[in-house]
Structures are given as structure tokens and as C-alpha cells.
Amino acid sequence: MRVTHFFLQLILMLLTIFALSVAWEFWLEDVVLVDWLQVEAPEPISERWEYIWSAMVFALIAMIYPAITGCRLIAQDQRLKDEVQRLAQEDYLTGLTNRRKATEVIATEIRRCQRYGGTFTAILMDIDRFKEINDTHGHAIGDRVLQETAKLLRRTIRDSDSAGRWGGEEFLVVCPQTDLEGASALAEKLRSAYADAELLAAIRKTASFGVACYHADDTVEALVGRADRALYASKEAGRNRVELAA
């Protein structure tokens, strides 16, 4: 429930109390007290309205604490929902979007291109010989290398781009409104920056890249599949390079 809906319900409660008070003072009281119980006539109109407004004031006072408590509970519930949504879309280790969210980003870009035209590009990045880090330094150091890789990606890509962890030591960058040439330049910039970076003390790594541009009638699987094949070609050609998909 949103705060606006909560306050709307409080207002409806007040209106209900007001309507019941008016009904009692100007109708039910006459029927019950005068006609049924045969007591003296009820108070004059001015006193009746005084009772009605008194009831409204007491109702407002009585609702102060429930209103404050309700707002706090709604805010807490919204924070929990936001946190659950964030955890569902975020990779727990790197803080980048996870594979599920990255897939949604690509699907959104495909729908946008199908509706409005234009293009976009996917860059698939894989850290070269990452297993050597885990074997030599342990998995804790390997995790830190992945975290530093994510930081480098955030620093290097553009604000309009989206970076996510695709799985293991693979990362995916989605570049909206970018053709193959533009994405190739970005991938080369990432490759160079990564090769020059000291991720941790005395630890340097390289990465290979596969770049694929959206084609008409592409699916998520088709686009990522071409980027993956280009990445494989980069590995086969010696690593630490950028290969473009057909």
C-alpha cells in the first residue's frame, strides 16, 4: 500500500464518521429517542452540529497515532520491496547487474529498435586465464579481481551504457544507440585500460572481447551468441584482443 492510498482510506473513514454523525443527529436520534423511546425532543440544530464537530475532532485526534504508525510501516515495507528488487537484479559480488537483469536490458533494447528503429551493440568480455588467479592466490583474491574489474568497467563505459556480470569471469556491456564501429572503439578502450591496470598488488590481467551489433529480427540468444562466437575467436587468436561478429 502506498502512502497516498493509506491517507485516502483515513479520509474515507473520517467522511464515514461524519456521515454517521449527521445521520444520527438529524434522523436516527429522532426515530430512536422520540418515536421509539418516547422521550423529550432532541436538542436544537445548533447543539446537534456542535456534537457532530466534536465527534470529528475526537476522531481526528484518535487517528494521529495510527496515521504515524501506518506511514512508518508503509515506508518500511517499500524499503524492503526496493531491497528485494535490487537483490534480484544485482550481482552480489560485483554490484553490477546480474545475468537476469542484463538479459532484460537487451530485450528492452530489442523492443526499442523494433519500434523506433536504430541499433545497439553488445560487448562480451572475458578475463584471460582467470583460473590461474584462483589456483595461485586463492578464490578470495579471485573475487577481489572480479570486484576491481567491475570498478574499471564502471569508470570506463559511458553513462548510457549498462554493464553486468554475465557469469563467472564474463561481463556484458550493452551500448544503446551505438553501431559496431562505436562499440569496437569502446571495447578497445576497455581492453587497453584493463591491460594497463594493476587490479591488486602485483596482479595484472588481460581480457578478450567479442562485439556484436543488433540485426533486424535478432533475439537475445542470437545477439549474445554472435558476441560469444566473436569472443571465442578472440581467445583463439591469442587473447587480449577485440573481435567483431559478422
Secondary structure as a PSIPRED ss2 file (coil, helix, strand):
# PSIPRED VFORMAT (PSIPRED V4.0)

   1 M C   1.000  0.000  0.000
   2 R C   1.000  0.000  0.000
   3 V H   0.000  1.000  0.000
   4 T H   0.000  1.000  0.000
   5 H H   0.000  1.000  0.000
   6 F H   0.000  1.000  0.000
   7 F H   0.000  1.000  0.000
   8 L H   0.000  1.000  0.000
   9 Q H   0.000  1.000  0.000
  10 L H   0.000  1.000  0.000
  11 I H   0.000  1.000  0.000
  12 L H   0.000  1.000  0.000
  13 M H   0.000  1.000  0.000
  14 L H   0.000  1.000  0.000
  15 L H   0.000  1.000  0.000
  16 T H   0.000  1.000  0.000
  17 I H   0.000  1.000  0.000
  18 F H   0.000  1.000  0.000
  19 A H   0.000  1.000  0.000
  20 L H   0.000  1.000  0.000
  21 S H   0.000  1.000  0.000
  22 V H   0.000  1.000  0.000
  23 A H   0.000  1.000  0.000
  24 W H   0.000  1.000  0.000
  25 E H   0.000  1.000  0.000
  26 F H   0.000  1.000  0.000
  27 W H   0.000  1.000  0.000
  28 L H   0.000  1.000  0.000
  29 E H   0.000  1.000  0.000
  30 D H   0.000  1.000  0.000
  31 V H   0.000  1.000  0.000
  32 V H   0.000  1.000  0.000
  33 L H   0.000  1.000  0.000
  34 V H   0.000  1.000  0.000
  35 D H   0.000  1.000  0.000
  36 W H   0.000  1.000  0.000
  37 L C   1.000  0.000  0.000
  38 Q C   1.000  0.000  0.000
  39 V C   1.000  0.000  0.000
  40 E C   1.000  0.000  0.000
  41 A C   1.000  0.000  0.000
  42 P C   1.000  0.000  0.000
  43 E C   1.000  0.000  0.000
  44 P C   1.000  0.000  0.000
  45 I H   0.000  1.000  0.000
  46 S H   0.000  1.000  0.000
  47 E H   0.000  1.000  0.000
  48 R H   0.000  1.000  0.000
  49 W H   0.000  1.000  0.000
  50 E H   0.000  1.000  0.000
  51 Y H   0.000  1.000  0.000
  52 I H   0.000  1.000  0.000
  53 W H   0.000  1.000  0.000
  54 S H   0.000  1.000  0.000
  55 A H   0.000  1.000  0.000
  56 M H   0.000  1.000  0.000
  57 V H   0.000  1.000  0.000
  58 F H   0.000  1.000  0.000
  59 A H   0.000  1.000  0.000
  60 L H   0.000  1.000  0.000
  61 I H   0.000  1.000  0.000
  62 A H   0.000  1.000  0.000
  63 M H   0.000  1.000  0.000
  64 I H   0.000  1.000  0.000
  65 Y H   0.000  1.000  0.000
  66 P H   0.000  1.000  0.000
  67 A H   0.000  1.000  0.000
  68 I H   0.000  1.000  0.000
  69 T H   0.000  1.000  0.000
  70 G H   0.000  1.000  0.000
  71 C H   0.000  1.000  0.000
  72 R H   0.000  1.000  0.000
  73 L H   0.000  1.000  0.000
  74 I H   0.000  1.000  0.000
  75 A H   0.000  1.000  0.000
  76 Q H   0.000  1.000  0.000
  77 D H   0.000  1.000  0.000
  78 Q H   0.000  1.000  0.000
  79 R H   0.000  1.000  0.000
  80 L H   0.000  1.000  0.000
  81 K H   0.000  1.000  0.000
  82 D H   0.000  1.000  0.000
  83 E H   0.000  1.000  0.000
  84 V H   0.000  1.000  0.000
  85 Q H   0.000  1.000  0.000
  86 R H   0.000  1.000  0.000
  87 L H   0.000  1.000  0.000
  88 A H   0.000  1.000  0.000
  89 Q H   0.000  1.000  0.000
  90 E E   0.000  0.000  1.000
  91 D C   1.000  0.000  0.000
  92 Y C   1.000  0.000  0.000
  93 L C   1.000  0.000  0.000
  94 T C   1.000  0.000  0.000
  95 G C   1.000  0.000  0.000
  96 L C   1.000  0.000  0.000
  97 T E   0.000  0.000  1.000
  98 N C   1.000  0.000  0.000
  99 R H   0.000  1.000  0.000
 100 R H   0.000  1.000  0.000
 101 K H   0.000  1.000  0.000
 102 A H   0.000  1.000  0.000
 103 T H   0.000  1.000  0.000
 104 E H   0.000  1.000  0.000
 105 V H   0.000  1.000  0.000
 106 I H   0.000  1.000  0.000
 107 A H   0.000  1.000  0.000
 108 T H   0.000  1.000  0.000
 109 E H   0.000  1.000  0.000
 110 I H   0.000  1.000  0.000
 111 R H   0.000  1.000  0.000
 112 R H   0.000  1.000  0.000
 113 C H   0.000  1.000  0.000
 114 Q H   0.000  1.000  0.000
 115 R H   0.000  1.000  0.000
 116 Y H   0.000  1.000  0.000
 117 G C   1.000  0.000  0.000
 118 G C   1.000  0.000  0.000
 119 T C   1.000  0.000  0.000
 120 F E   0.000  0.000  1.000
 121 T E   0.000  0.000  1.000
 122 A E   0.000  0.000  1.000
 123 I E   0.000  0.000  1.000
 124 L E   0.000  0.000  1.000
 125 M E   0.000  0.000  1.000
 126 D E   0.000  0.000  1.000
 127 I E   0.000  0.000  1.000
 128 D C   1.000  0.000  0.000
 129 R C   1.000  0.000  0.000
 130 F C   1.000  0.000  0.000
 131 K H   0.000  1.000  0.000
 132 E H   0.000  1.000  0.000
 133 I H   0.000  1.000  0.000
 134 N H   0.000  1.000  0.000
 135 D H   0.000  1.000  0.000
 136 T H   0.000  1.000  0.000
 137 H H   0.000  1.000  0.000
 138 G C   1.000  0.000  0.000
 139 H H   0.000  1.000  0.000
 140 A H   0.000  1.000  0.000
 141 I H   0.000  1.000  0.000
 142 G H   0.000  1.000  0.000
 143 D H   0.000  1.000  0.000
 144 R H   0.000  1.000  0.000
 145 V H   0.000  1.000  0.000
 146 L H   0.000  1.000  0.000
 147 Q H   0.000  1.000  0.000
 148 E H   0.000  1.000  0.000
 149 T H   0.000  1.000  0.000
 150 A H   0.000  1.000  0.000
 151 K H   0.000  1.000  0.000
 152 L H   0.000  1.000  0.000
 153 L H   0.000  1.000  0.000
 154 R H   0.000  1.000  0.000
 155 R H   0.000  1.000  0.000
 156 T H   0.000  1.000  0.000
 157 I C   1.000  0.000  0.000
 158 R C   1.000  0.000  0.000
 159 D C   1.000  0.000  0.000
 160 S C   1.000  0.000  0.000
 161 D C   1.000  0.000  0.000
 162 S E   0.000  0.000  1.000
 163 A E   0.000  0.000  1.000
 164 G E   0.000  0.000  1.000
 165 R E   0.000  0.000  1.000
 166 W E   0.000  0.000  1.000
 167 G E   0.000  0.000  1.000
 168 G C   1.000  0.000  0.000
 169 E C   1.000  0.000  0.000
 170 E E   0.000  0.000  1.000
 171 F E   0.000  0.000  1.000
 172 L E   0.000  0.000  1.000
 173 V E   0.000  0.000  1.000
 174 V E   0.000  0.000  1.000
 175 C E   0.000  0.000  1.000
 176 P E   0.000  0.000  1.000
 177 Q C   1.000  0.000  0.000
 178 T C   1.000  0.000  0.000
 179 D C   1.000  0.000  0.000
 180 L H   0.000  1.000  0.000
 181 E H   0.000  1.000  0.000
 182 G H   0.000  1.000  0.000
 183 A H   0.000  1.000  0.000
 184 S H   0.000  1.000  0.000
 185 A H   0.000  1.000  0.000
 186 L H   0.000  1.000  0.000
 187 A H   0.000  1.000  0.000
 188 E H   0.000  1.000  0.000
 189 K H   0.000  1.000  0.000
 190 L H   0.000  1.000  0.000
 191 R H   0.000  1.000  0.000
 192 S H   0.000  1.000  0.000
 193 A H   0.000  1.000  0.000
 194 Y H   0.000  1.000  0.000
 195 A H   0.000  1.000  0.000
 196 D H   0.000  1.000  0.000
 197 A C   1.000  0.000  0.000
 198 E C   1.000  0.000  0.000
 199 L C   1.000  0.000  0.000
 200 L E   0.000  0.000  1.000
 201 A C   1.000  0.000  0.000
 202 A C   1.000  0.000  0.000
 203 I E   0.000  0.000  1.000
 204 R C   1.000  0.000  0.000
 205 K C   1.000  0.000  0.000
 206 T C   1.000  0.000  0.000
 207 A E   0.000  0.000  1.000
 208 S E   0.000  0.000  1.000
 209 F E   0.000  0.000  1.000
 210 G E   0.000  0.000  1.000
 211 V E   0.000  0.000  1.000
 212 A E   0.000  0.000  1.000
 213 C E   0.000  0.000  1.000
 214 Y C   1.000  0.000  0.000
 215 H C   1.000  0.000  0.000
 216 A C   1.000  0.000  0.000
 217 D C   1.000  0.000  0.000
 218 D C   1.000  0.000  0.000
 219 T C   1.000  0.000  0.000
 220 V H   0.000  1.000  0.000
 221 E H   0.000  1.000  0.000
 222 A H   0.000  1.000  0.000
 223 L H   0.000  1.000  0.000
 224 V H   0.000  1.000  0.000
 225 G H   0.000  1.000  0.000
 226 R H   0.000  1.000  0.000
 227 A H   0.000  1.000  0.000
 228 D H   0.000  1.000  0.000
 229 R H   0.000  1.000  0.000
 230 A H   0.000  1.000  0.000
 231 L H   0.000  1.000  0.000
 232 Y H   0.000  1.000  0.000
 233 A H   0.000  1.000  0.000
 234 S H   0.000  1.000  0.000
 235 K H   0.000  1.000  0.000
 236 E H   0.000  1.000  0.000
 237 A C   1.000  0.000  0.000
 238 G C   1.000  0.000  0.000
 239 R C   1.000  0.000  0.000
 240 N C   1.000  0.000  0.000
 241 R C   1.000  0.000  0.000
 242 V E   0.000  0.000  1.000
 243 E E   0.000  0.000  1.000
 244 L E   0.000  0.000  1.000
 245 A C   1.000  0.000  0.000
 246 A C   1.000  0.000  0.000
